[in-house]
Amino acid sequence: MSAETSVPRPRESGVDISDAALLQGLLARSPLAFAFFDPAGRFQRVNEVFAAMVGVPAERLPGRAPAELLSADLAALLESAVRSVAGGAEAEGDQRVRVRTAEGETRHWSLVFSPVHDEADALRAVCLTGVDVTESRLAEEGLRRSEERYRSLVEAQSQLVWITAPNGAVQEDAPQWRSITGQGLEEYLEGGWLEAVHPDDRAHTEEAWREALRGRTMFEWSYRVRTRASGYRHFEVRAVPIVRHGRVVEWVGANTDVTPQREAEEMRGRLTDQLGAAALRTARLQGATAQLAEALTVEQVVQVIIDVGRTALAADRSAVALLDPDRAALKLVNSGGIPDVPGAPGEELPLSYTSVMTMAVNSRRPVFAESPESLVTQLVDAGGDEEAVNGFLAHSDERAWVGLPLLAAGRALGALRFAFTRPQKISQEDGVFLEALAGQCALAVERATLFEREHRTAETLQRSLLPDSLPVVGGLMLAQRFRSGSRHVQVGGDWYDAFVLQDGRVAAVVGDVMGKGVKAAAGMGRIRNAMRALALTNPPPAAVLTGLDRVFEATEEEEQVTTLAYMVVEPGTGEGTLALAGHPPPLLVSPQGVPLLCEGEPGTPLGWPASRRQFRFCVPPGHTAVLYSDGLVENRKRGLDAGLAELCSVVTEAPPEVVGNPHMLLDFLVDRMLAGYEQDDDVTVLAIHVPPTTKSD
């Protein structure tokens, strides 16, 4: 059998192409797929490459038609090609087929069909030769996808792409560019893209372009381009050199229309100018609101108002007056808010007196006087004394005024007065801002007034519930320190007590009712009174705490948390017992200044289910026991464990004369423990000192 397709080729001496061994070697060694079909289209012989391609063992194919073993699509392709060649048609060339391997991988093959004639030119077979073109096919598809992506990206970004020679001369047409600019082909090829650049931008653009050409660096620039329909538009350009073997072969540039962004920037600029004042007023109002929210007392609120008047309004003077409804008068809160000159009102302004502040309160509306003439007109029209007003103006440097009522739920609380040493134009927007500011100030004044009222009530209640003095008992010295944290916060529920029991022993207690204000102080009073009653009838600490648990459940709310440390001590010997209800451990200080924290069971706060236990706690002669509230050792910046460690460290630093004197020791501990920290809670400390015994004793 010969593999010739047309003209017989001469045979080499000693070689017979029909030799089975030669054909077998060719089929076995070749990386190509081979298959031979008889004229009827049945397989005659295949190699392993073809068998692997179609996924059928080679020994199963001879004598079988493709349709019997292969997929319908592949079988139809093979049978059609074999019939065509067997019928005398020219050899089928480069037919592409896609097959899936047994491993599930898709491979691409290029198939060629050719006739095989014998020496008599009779058709003996049709030969299929296949080449695996998967890798080249994938490379072609990758290149095609890359080109499609690039084209889509350029179109999506509305970029105008152009190409120039290494020297910057235009060599290729750029239809998109010419479509935008209206340039003809000859015009574009002759003058290039620079011809469409705005005259004012061209010189600098051309200079930058030449510099990029000389340096072979990326060219980035922005300029205006003349367009076909709408004058000039803003474009940004980026061009890069394409370098091969160290030489620039061309430049590729892309122009992006950024006109919408530029127009948006200009619009934002105009809006910024128009809204700048409003934004500034809003920011100032927010800042003032934040400052007022942190002010607790009327004094603090007034200081914020003065600061806001100076910073936000550029006012030269600010005055705050609160209304005394009983006297029908405004009383100035801050001195210096009104100049002390002839004709100026005093610290108390009757509502019948005509001024910008009384006019604002009486009318419940702002009063704006933008100039001295405006002030005279308004005050005289309201019944003021023109001669007095002119006298005030003659001695005062003020030239514009604002009076604002402080209103809360329609009720007047007082008034604000801002004065300027120059005429001041008050726009409608300024008026809205000032009214909003006055509203925030009114809320702050009302809140501060209520706070101070409750604060005074709670502080009075708390002070009244604490003992006026500590008992004087032989063989025992008692000392206490109470430092209120109420300067910036509400009154808390710290308390202490010490009293003599019927058997001569002394009971000492320090407690803490969590919470602030009148509620905490009242809770503290109930617990203290119950504590005394229980201790006088059944003094052991465990029994007292058990009784307090029952009292707490009957009188206090579930969310209320109350802790205490209670001890009973024998004067002279210092023998005693102690029980804790969720309170920090007592501190025992030796005569040598060695600190020791009590290791007894801390227990749970009052009212919590617990079996109360007491334990021995001795204060030997010369020693001092210190009971304290958590305000001594704990704050926002220092946790409880760190505070206890620091308390022990402070004790070791105390001089001998301090350690031996309970009053000096408490002063030393409080001062050192609070140094460097902002006090945010009450601090209560109670010392039980047993004097050292003498030889005569």
SULNOR-V361235 format. One record per helix or strand of 3 or more residues. SS is the DSSP state (helix for helix, strand for strand). FROM is the first residue (numbers start at 1). LEN is the number of residues. Records with the same first field share a line. If there is no record, write none. Layout:
SS=FROM-LEN, FROM-LEN
This chain:
helix=20-10, 48-7, 58-4, 66-4, 72-15, 134-23, 175-7, 185-7, 193-4, 199-17, 259-36, 298-14, 356-8, 372-10, 386-10, 428-38, 517-21, 541-15, 630-3, 640-13, 656-4, 662-13
strand=33-5, 42-5, 95-6, 106-12, 123-10, 159-6, 219-8, 232-13, 247-11, 317-8, 329-4, 348-3, 367-3, 400-9, 411-10, 476-8, 493-8, 506-8, 562-8, 576-6, 587-3, 595-3, 624-5, 683-7
